[in-house]
Amino acid sequence: DMALRHSCLLVAAVLVLCSSSVLANINWNGNNWAHGCDFRNNDLSNVRIPSEQCGGRCANTQGCTHFTWTQHNGGTCWMKRGSVSKSDAFPTGDMTMVCGVIEDNGGGGGGGGNKVPGFTTRYWDCCKPSCSWPGKVPGHNKYVRACYRDGYGVTSDPNGASGCNGGPVFACNNNKPWAVSDQLAYGFAAATIPGLDESGRCCACYKLDFTNGPVQGKSMVVQVTNSGGDVHPNQFDLQIPGGGVGIFNGCSAQWNAGPDGWGQRYGGVSRRSECGSLPAQIRDGCYWRFDWFRGADNPAMVYSRVRCPDALVAISGCRRDDD
């Protein structure tokens, strides 16, 4: 009858409203990217890459202001152009999709407090850090400390040759990461920041908020002390003992490590027990990876420029004038 039909229509309307309310909720979590959303039109270009690299690729692509990642063709990053904000995104209900915006970062990716999507890797090659050479950081006598072979004695000559090139200068033992609390750690990294050369990123600090894997929800503040030809845009290569020597192996000269360092040349040791093969002077940094870092394997993150903590500057000896 009429009353029953009106009741059914009312129930249907409530269900539609509830469904719309759920779909309309895009959870940005204070970031510039989110799951389950998209932007209409304005496609610039597309490329097949993993989702965690989409924001970084957009940030490094001329004219790209926002992006969407979908599972199309095995995983496609759709880079888009035009002036938009997060309010222009619409929900899709497909939580495998990722969308985000690239904001003006005030002179380089990660500056001004804006969060930029990126990804991490790990290394410990024992080499003299690139930012330890004079002239890399604007200002008088600004460079990262480097050490003699024992890893403790700080060299007084910033022009001393790296141990990776037969010289006497290596990374200092205290460049290893450590836990500040269960949710926060400090450390050092090599990094490439779109729009910044070494003079713009050496000795700058960034807060990494991990977005996947066993460290999701944790954060790490790192000071950039190195760079590398194999470090891609928006990549932070965390300095972790036993994390793999990568291209250069100074650990054989400093610690008599094997030709590939400890474990695999790329990736390093694979379990906590293997940290015992590292010298005692840096071993706790290896344990950190399996304890605080929970054995995370190259987790994604979003990063932002922050003022360097005094604890990091006390180790590196370097603070930028614009810090």
C-alpha positions in Angstrom: 0.0 0.0 0.0 0.9 3.7 -0.1 2.4 3.8 3.5 4.6 0.8 2.8 5.8 2.2 -0.4 6.8 5.5 1.3 8.6 3.6 4.0 10.6 1.7 1.4 11.5 4.9 -0.5 12.6 6.4 2.8 14.9 3.5 3.6 16.3 3.5 0.1 17.1 7.3 0.4 18.8 6.8 3.7 21.0 4.0 2.3 21.9 6.2 -0.7 22.9 9.1 1.7 24.9 6.8 3.9 26.7 5.3 0.9 27.4 8.8 -0.5 28.7 9.9 2.9 31.2 7.0 3.0 32.4 7.6 -0.5 32.8 11.3 0.0 35.3 10.8 2.8 38.8 11.1 1.4 41.2 10.5 4.3 44.2 12.8 3.6 45.7 12.2 7.1 47.5 15.6 6.9 49.3 14.6 3.7 49.2 15.7 0.1 48.1 12.3 -1.1 45.4 9.8 -0.2 44.0 6.4 -1.2 40.7 5.8 -3.1 40.6 9.1 -5.0 41.1 10.6 -8.5 41.2 13.9 -10.4 39.2 14.6 -13.5 40.9 15.2 -16.9 44.0 17.4 -17.4 46.3 14.4 -18.2 49.9 15.4 -18.9 51.6 12.1 -19.4 51.7 8.6 -17.9 54.3 6.0 -17.0 54.3 2.5 -15.5 55.9 2.7 -12.1 55.0 1.6 -8.5 52.5 3.7 -6.6 55.1 4.9 -4.1 57.1 6.6 -6.9 54.2 8.4 -8.5 54.3 11.6 -6.5 58.1 11.8 -6.8 57.9 11.4 -10.6 55.2 14.1 -10.8 57.3 16.5 -8.7 60.2 15.9 -11.1 58.2 16.3 -14.3 57.9 19.8 -15.8 54.3 21.0 -15.6 53.0 18.3 -13.3 50.9 19.7 -10.5 48.9 16.6 -9.4 48.7 12.9 -10.1 46.7 9.7 -9.9 48.0 6.1 -9.7 45.9 3.2 -10.8 46.4 -0.6 -11.3 45.9 -0.1 -15.1 48.5 -2.0 -17.1 50.2 -3.4 -14.0 50.4 0.0 -12.3 50.3 3.4 -14.0 51.1 6.9 -12.8 48.9 9.5 -14.5 50.6 12.9 -14.2 48.3 15.9 -14.5 48.6 19.6 -15.1 46.6 22.7 -14.0 45.9 24.5 -10.8 44.1 22.2 -8.4 43.8 21.6 -4.7 42.9 18.5 -2.6 39.3 19.7 -2.6 39.1 19.0 -6.4 39.7 15.2 -5.8 36.7 12.9 -5.9 36.4 9.5 -4.2 36.4 6.3 -6.3 35.8 3.6 -3.7 38.8 1.8 -5.1 41.4 1.9 -2.2 44.2 0.6 -4.5 44.1 4.0 -6.3 46.3 6.9 -5.0 45.9 10.6 -5.9 47.8 13.6 -4.7 48.9 17.2 -5.3 52.4 18.7 -5.7 52.6 22.0 -3.9 55.1 24.9 -4.1 57.8 23.9 -1.6 59.4 27.3 -1.2 62.7 26.6 -3.0 63.0 22.9 -3.2 61.1 19.6 -2.5 60.1 19.2 1.1 60.6 22.8 2.1 58.1 25.0 3.9 56.6 22.1 5.8 54.8 20.6 2.8 55.0 16.8 2.6 56.3 15.2 -0.6 55.9 11.5 -1.4 59.2 9.6 -1.6 60.9 6.3 -0.9 63.8 5.0 1.1 66.6 2.6 0.5 69.6 1.8 2.7 73.4 1.7 2.5 76.6 1.8 4.5 79.7 2.0 2.2 82.2 3.4 4.7 83.2 6.1 2.2 83.9 9.7 3.0 80.5 11.5 2.7 80.1 13.8 -0.3 79.0 16.7 1.9 82.4 16.3 3.8 84.2 18.0 0.9 84.6 21.8 1.3 82.5 24.0 -0.9 79.4 21.8 -0.9 77.6 23.9 1.7 77.4 27.8 1.4 79.3 29.5 4.2 82.8 29.4 5.7 84.1 26.1 6.8 80.8 24.3 6.5 81.1 20.6 5.8 80.2 17.2 7.3 82.8 15.7 9.6 84.7 12.6 8.3 87.0 10.3 10.2 90.2 8.4 10.0 90.2 4.6 9.6 89.3 3.9 13.2 86.0 5.8 12.7 86.5 7.9 15.8 89.3 10.4 15.0 87.8 13.3 13.1 90.1 14.4 10.2 91.3 18.0 10.3 91.8 18.1 6.5 88.5 18.4 4.6 90.4 17.8 1.4 91.7 14.4 2.5 91.1 11.6 0.0 88.2 9.1 0.6 89.0 5.6 1.7 87.0 4.5 -1.3 89.7 6.0 -3.5 92.7 4.7 -1.5 92.8 7.6 0.9 92.7 7.7 4.7 89.3 9.3 5.3 86.1 7.3 5.9 82.6 7.8 7.4 82.5 8.2 11.1 81.1 5.4 13.3 78.5 7.7 14.9 76.8 8.2 11.5 74.6 5.2 12.4 70.9 5.7 13.2 69.4 5.5 16.7 66.0 5.4 18.4 64.8 8.6 20.1 61.6 6.9 21.2 59.4 4.1 19.9 58.0 6.4 17.3 60.9 8.6 16.4 64.5 7.9 15.2 67.5 10.1 14.1 70.1 9.3 11.5 71.8 10.4 8.3 71.1 9.8 4.6 72.1 10.4 1.0 69.3 12.0 -0.9 68.2 13.7 -4.2 65.7 16.5 -3.8 64.1 17.8 -7.0 65.2 21.3 -7.7 68.2 21.3 -5.3 71.8 20.6 -6.1 74.3 19.6 -3.4 74.7 23.1 -2.2 70.9 23.2 -1.5 70.6 19.9 0.2 73.9 19.1 2.0 73.4 19.4 5.8 69.6 20.0 5.5 67.3 17.9 7.6 64.1 16.2 6.7 61.4 14.5 8.6 60.4 11.2 7.0 56.9 9.9 7.9 56.7 6.3 6.9 53.5 5.3 5.1 53.8 1.5 4.6 55.4 -1.6 5.9 56.1 -2.5 9.6 57.2 1.1 10.3 54.0 2.8 9.0 53.1 5.6 11.4 56.7 6.0 12.7 59.0 8.9 11.8 62.6 9.6 11.3 64.6 12.8 11.1 67.7 12.6 8.9 70.4 15.0 7.9 71.5 14.8 4.3 75.3 14.1 4.3 75.8 12.4 1.0 74.6 12.0 -2.6 75.1 9.4 -5.3 74.6 8.8 -9.0 72.2 6.0 -8.2 70.0 8.0 -5.8 66.9 9.0 -7.7 64.6 12.0 -7.2 62.7 11.9 -3.8 64.8 8.9 -2.7 66.5 8.9 0.7 69.2 6.3 1.1 69.4 5.7 4.8 72.8 5.2 6.3 72.5 1.9 8.2 75.5 -0.3 9.0 75.1 -3.6 7.2 72.7 -2.0 4.8 74.8 -2.9 1.7 77.8 -1.1 0.3 76.2 -0.4 -3.1 78.4 1.0 -5.9 81.4 1.8 -3.7 82.9 -0.4 -1.0 85.2 1.4 1.5 84.4 -1.2 4.2 87.0 -3.6 2.9 89.7 -0.9 3.4 88.3 0.3 6.7 87.2 -3.0 8.4 88.5 -5.8 6.1 85.0 -6.6 5.0 84.5 -8.9 2.0 84.3 -7.6 -1.6 80.6 -7.1 -1.2 80.8 -5.8 2.4 78.5 -7.7 4.8 75.7 -9.7 3.2 74.5 -8.7 -0.3 76.2 -5.8 -2.0 72.7 -4.2 -2.4 70.6 -4.7 0.7 73.2 -6.0 3.0 72.5 -8.5 5.8 69.1 -10.2 5.7 68.6 -11.0 9.4 69.5 -9.7 12.8 71.8 -12.5 13.7 74.0 -11.5 10.7 74.7 -8.2 12.4 77.3 -10.1 14.6 79.6 -10.1 11.6 80.0 -6.3 11.7 82.6 -4.6 13.8 81.5 -3.9 17.4 81.9 -0.2 16.8 78.9 0.0 14.4 77.0 -3.2 15.2 74.3 -1.5 17.2 73.3 0.5 14.1 72.7 -2.8 12.3 70.6 -4.1 15.2 68.6 -0.8 15.0 67.4 -1.9 11.6 65.8 -5.1 12.9 64.6 -3.6 16.2 63.2 0.0 15.9 63.0 -0.3 12.1 61.4 -3.7 12.4 63.3 -5.1 9.4 61.4 -2.8 7.0 62.5 -3.2 3.4 62.7 0.2 1.7 59.5 1.6 3.0 57.7 4.5 1.3 57.2 7.8 3.1 56.4 11.5 2.8 59.0 14.0 3.7 59.3 17.6 4.7 62.1 20.0 5.5 62.6 20.6 9.3 65.1 22.4 11.5 68.1 20.1 12.3 68.0 18.7 15.8 71.0 19.6 17.9 71.8 15.9 18.4 72.4 15.5 14.6 74.4 18.7 14.3 76.6 17.7 17.2 77.6 14.6 15.2 78.0 16.0 11.7 79.3 19.4 12.8 77.3 21.1 10.1 74.4 23.4 10.3 73.2 25.4 7.3 72.7 29.2 7.4 69.1 28.7 6.2 68.3 26.0 8.8 
